Amino acid sequence: MTDFVFSEENFRAPKLPSNLNIVDVPLFLATDENLKGFGKIISHPDEITCEKKNFEIVPWPVTGRRPLDPGTGDEAGTTEGDFEVHWSGDFFHGKNLAVSTTNNVYLDGLSSPPELASSTNPSNSNFIYLWMSDYHPDGGQLFFPRLPLPFVVCLGPSQVGDDVQPSDMKAFLVPKGKGVYFHPGTWHNGVYIERVYSPATFLTRQGRVHARVSASWAEEFKCLLRIPLSLTPPSKEA
């Protein structure tokens, strides 16, 4: 860990150094088997809800010696709304309308290293370069495209906690017509699409508290993660 401090500007317009090392993240087909420990594939957003008691909300931690009263600490439930994504040149943007905050607009990735990124003359790369990832300690998160399309997520296991390393991350290609659910504490970012599908809108459902803990690959490890946005055929086993 480091004492690097995130601010809203780290998400909206990060000042990324040039000549960062590139770490290639393998891409696998998203299946329940491959996603064990990270989450699961879903065929409809209502498969996982608080009402069905299968959406994971982590009880609010106590700060003293007395335990939580039974049945409390996890009653805020979920919030949901649109998660909008689009490509603008080499820049991939996201906006999370499920959370009531100004801290919901993100630069979520680049299609080339920052020193080469252009708003007007984008590369032909079919990769996305990521400079950070985060997790939610308070609950799970669900993404489901409003229109059927394939998309990619980049995930790290919750078991590594705050000691996450670039080598812990794996990417998964979610097939057209499917969505994905992450367990609490799973390292992730948003959802990534090829340019041909831009702009796109996803339903996202997540814990109402929306706590977020982040790691900066650029600042802490002097690297960017490079993730393929498609593979033909994708690797079947993680």
C-alpha positions in Angstrom: 0.0 0.0 0.0 1.0 3.7 -0.3 -0.2 7.0 1.0 -1.3 8.1 -2.4 -4.6 10.0 -2.0 -7.4 9.8 -4.5 -9.6 12.9 -5.3 -12.4 13.5 -7.7 -9.9 14.8 -10.3 -8.0 11.5 -10.1 -11.1 10.0 -11.7 -12.3 12.8 -14.0 -8.9 13.9 -15.5 -5.9 12.0 -14.0 -2.5 13.5 -14.7 -0.8 10.3 -15.9 3.0 10.1 -16.3 4.5 9.0 -19.6 6.5 5.9 -20.4 4.7 3.7 -17.8 5.4 -0.1 -18.0 2.7 -2.1 -19.7 1.3 -5.2 -17.9 -0.8 -7.4 -20.2 -3.9 -8.8 -18.5 -5.2 -12.1 -19.9 -8.7 -12.3 -21.3 -11.0 -15.2 -20.6 -14.5 -16.1 -21.5 -16.8 -15.1 -18.6 -18.4 -18.3 -17.3 -19.6 -19.2 -13.8 -16.6 -21.5 -13.5 -14.1 -18.9 -14.6 -15.7 -16.2 -12.3 -15.5 -18.3 -9.1 -14.4 -16.1 -6.3 -15.1 -12.9 -8.4 -18.9 -13.2 -9.1 -21.2 -14.8 -11.6 -22.8 -14.5 -15.0 -26.5 -13.5 -15.0 -29.1 -13.7 -17.7 -31.5 -11.1 -16.3 -30.8 -8.2 -13.8 -33.5 -9.4 -11.5 -31.8 -12.7 -10.8 -29.9 -11.0 -8.0 -31.8 -8.6 -5.7 -32.1 -7.8 -2.0 -35.7 -9.0 -2.2 -34.4 -12.4 -3.2 -31.8 -12.2 -0.5 -29.0 -13.0 -2.9 -27.5 -9.5 -3.4 -24.7 -9.3 -0.9 -24.7 -6.3 1.5 -21.9 -6.3 4.0 -23.1 -5.3 7.6 -21.8 -1.9 8.6 -18.6 -2.5 10.8 -18.7 -1.7 14.5 -16.0 0.5 16.0 -16.3 -0.7 19.6 -16.4 -3.9 21.6 -20.2 -4.2 21.4 -21.6 -6.3 18.4 -24.3 -5.2 16.0 -27.9 -5.9 17.0 -29.2 -8.9 15.0 -30.6 -8.0 11.6 -29.1 -4.5 11.5 -26.2 -2.9 9.7 -27.2 -4.1 6.2 -30.6 -2.6 5.8 -29.9 0.3 3.4 -30.3 -2.1 0.5 -29.3 -1.2 -3.0 -29.4 1.7 -5.4 -29.6 1.3 -9.2 -29.6 3.3 -12.4 -27.9 3.8 -15.7 -24.2 3.5 -16.2 -23.3 5.3 -19.4 -20.1 4.7 -21.4 -18.7 6.1 -24.6 -15.4 6.4 -26.5 -14.2 9.9 -27.4 -11.0 9.6 -29.4 -8.6 7.5 -27.4 -10.5 8.3 -24.2 -13.1 6.0 -22.6 -15.6 7.7 -20.3 -18.2 6.5 -17.8 -21.0 8.1 -15.8 -22.7 6.3 -13.0 -26.3 7.7 -12.6 -27.1 5.2 -9.8 -25.3 7.2 -7.2 -26.3 10.7 -5.9 -22.9 12.4 -6.0 -20.8 14.6 -8.2 -18.1 12.0 -7.9 -19.8 9.8 -10.6 -18.0 10.8 -13.8 -14.9 8.9 -14.8 -12.2 8.7 -17.3 -12.3 4.9 -17.3 -9.5 4.0 -19.7 -7.4 4.8 -22.8 -6.9 3.0 -26.1 -3.2 4.0 -26.1 -0.6 5.0 -23.5 -1.3 8.5 -22.2 1.6 10.2 -24.0 0.1 9.0 -27.3 -3.6 9.5 -26.5 -5.5 11.8 -28.9 -9.0 13.3 -28.8 -9.1 13.8 -32.6 -6.9 11.1 -34.1 -7.5 7.9 -32.1 -5.5 4.8 -32.5 -6.8 1.6 -34.1 -6.0 -0.3 -30.9 -8.5 -2.9 -29.7 -7.1 -2.7 -26.2 -8.0 -0.5 -23.2 -5.3 0.7 -20.9 -6.3 1.1 -17.2 -4.5 3.2 -14.7 -6.5 2.3 -11.6 -9.0 -0.2 -10.1 -11.2 -0.2 -7.0 -13.5 -2.3 -4.9 -16.7 -1.7 -2.8 -16.3 -3.0 0.8 -20.0 -2.5 1.5 -21.7 -4.6 -1.1 -21.8 -6.3 -4.5 -22.4 -4.7 -7.9 -24.3 -5.8 -11.0 -24.0 -4.7 -14.6 -26.4 -5.6 -17.3 -26.5 -3.9 -20.8 -29.7 -2.1 -21.7 -29.2 -3.5 -25.3 -27.6 -6.9 -25.9 -23.8 -6.5 -26.5 -20.6 -8.2 -25.4 -18.4 -6.4 -22.9 -15.3 -6.8 -20.9 -14.6 -6.5 -17.2 -11.2 -6.6 -15.4 -11.3 -8.2 -11.9 -9.1 -8.9 -9.0 -9.9 -11.3 -6.1 -11.2 -9.9 -2.8 -8.9 -12.3 -0.9 -5.8 -10.1 -1.7 -7.5 -7.1 -0.1 -5.5 -3.9 -0.1 -2.3 -5.7 -1.1 -3.5 -6.2 -4.7 -0.8 -6.5 -7.4 -1.1 -6.0 -11.2 -0.5 -9.8 -11.6 -3.7 -10.5 -9.5 -6.0 -9.0 -12.3 -7.8 -11.0 -14.9 -10.1 -9.8 -17.7 -13.4 -11.5 -18.7 -15.4 -11.2 -21.9 -19.1 -11.3 -21.0 -21.1 -12.7 -24.0 -23.8 -10.8 -25.8 -27.2 -11.1 -23.9 -25.5 -11.6 -20.5 -24.6 -9.5 -17.5 -22.3 -9.9 -14.6 -22.4 -9.7 -10.8 -19.4 -9.0 -8.6 -19.0 -10.1 -4.9 -18.2 -7.4 -2.3 -14.5 -6.6 -2.2 -13.8 -7.7 -5.8 -11.4 -5.4 -7.5 -12.8 -3.9 -10.7 -13.5 -0.8 -12.7 -16.4 -0.2 -14.9 -17.4 -2.1 -18.1 -15.5 -1.8 -21.4 -16.8 -2.0 -24.9 -15.4 -2.0 -28.4 -15.8 1.3 -30.4 -18.5 -0.3 -32.6 -20.8 -0.4 -29.6 -20.2 3.1 -28.4 -22.1 4.8 -26.8 -23.8 2.2 -24.6 -25.9 2.1 -21.4 -25.9 -0.5 -18.7 -28.1 -1.0 -15.7 -26.0 -1.0 -12.6 -27.2 -2.1 -9.1 -25.0 -1.7 -6.1 -24.9 -1.1 -2.3 -26.6 2.2 -1.5 -23.6 3.3 0.7 -21.3 3.1 -2.3 -18.0 3.0 -0.4 -15.0 2.8 -2.7 -11.4 1.9 -2.1 -8.9 2.4 -5.0 -5.5 1.5 -6.1 -3.5 3.5 -8.7 -1.5 1.2 -11.0 0.2 4.3 -12.4 1.3 5.9 -9.1 1.9 2.8 -7.0 3.3 0.4 -9.5 4.4 2.7 -12.4 2.4 0.7 -14.9 -0.8 0.5 -16.9 -2.9 -2.6 -17.3 -3.6 -3.5 -21.0 -6.7 -5.5 -21.6 -7.9 -6.9 -25.0 -11.5 -5.9 -25.8 -12.1 -9.0 -27.9 -10.5 -12.4 -28.6 -11.3 -14.8 -31.3 -11.8 -17.3 -29.8 -11.6 -16.1 -26.2 -9.7 -18.3 -23.7 -12.2 -20.6 -22.1 -10.5 -21.4 -18.8 -9.0 -19.0 -16.3 
